[in-house]
Every structure is written in structure tokens, then in C-alpha cells.
Amino acid sequence: MLAAAQGVATWLALARAQDLGASKSAEDIVIGGLVFGPPLGVASLFVLAAIYARLGKRDAASPSVVQMFHVLAYGGVPLAVSLGIWLLTALVVGAQAFVSVPRPDTEAFAAFLLEAQIIAQALLFFWSVLLQAMGLSELQGLRMGRAFWIWLLGQFLGALAMTLVAVLLLASGLKFTAA
């Protein structure tokens, strides 16, 4: 459930980054997130868990993929909380919740809410990074600084793997759009 919620929250953040609120309704974007976010969230956590389990392989007591999945899922609780903030923001301001820059005619309260949502999203993201690095530190028996660098390396490798999959899908002729 946590991985699915993280997937939906990430989908909604991607929708904002792509400025989808300018061309789609908030309802369409949220429904797209609820449909596509959970499987993508679970799949991406499994990919990252496999990467981190391999990076942490030092001896017979190395963490398993399942243990790494749990560390990443529970470390992502702040991102799951951000899903609630996304949904409330979309409910209050509509499609403007998914534009990268609010329009000049945005009401003051809506503009304040959008800025507060961006700040909350950033703080929750950094909290999630801290929790995941702490989990890696504890599970792999590493100092926190080293665990953070391993977390960063795993994120880079995960992004590289997911980019490779996207390139292969595009090369195969498959066309897809967010929401």
C-alpha cells in the first residue's frame, strides 16, 4: 500500500512538472494517477530494492530484496502523506494544482496554497530521503554518510534502468502519455 501511494504521489508530481493542468482537468489527472501510479510505484520500489540489495551484498548476512523493499516503502511514508496534500490541493484549486507556474490571475489564497504545497512536498521528500538512508544504514550496518551515498548511487542506477526501459519501449513503437 505504501509503494502504491508513493507511486500515485509521484505521478501527480510528474503531472505538475509536465504542466498537465494547462491541458487536462484535475479529475483526469488524479484518475490517471490512481490507475497508473500504484503499479508503477510498486514496480519502481522492487527495482530499487533489487539494486540496493545488490549494492549491499558483502557477506552471507546481506539484506534481501524483501528487506530492502520494506526499508524503501516505510522510508517513503512522507511521500505517501504528500498524496493527501496533493488530493486536498487538487480538490481546492482544481487543475491549477498541476501547473508548474500559477497563472497571473490566480486568487491570492489559491496561490498561497500552491506555494505551501510545493514547500510541503519538498520537505516531505527530504524527510523521506533521510528515513531511507537511515534504514539503509541500519540494515547494512553502515555509517549514515556512507549509507546516504549508497542511497544516491542506487537512485542514479534506478533512474538509469527506468530510462533504459522507457527508451526500449519508445523504440518498440509504443506511445504513452502521462494521465
Secondary structure as GFF3:
##gff-version 3
##sequence-region A 1 179
A	DSSP	alpha_helix	2	17	.	.	.	ID=ss1
A	DSSP	three_ten_helix	20	22	.	.	.	ID=ss2
A	DSSP	alpha_helix	26	55	.	.	.	ID=ss3
A	DSSP	alpha_helix	65	75	.	.	.	ID=ss4
A	DSSP	alpha_helix	77	93	.	.	.	ID=ss5
A	DSSP	three_ten_helix	94	98	.	.	.	ID=ss6
A	DSSP	alpha_helix	108	140	.	.	.	ID=ss7
A	DSSP	alpha_helix	144	171	.	.	.	ID=ss8
###
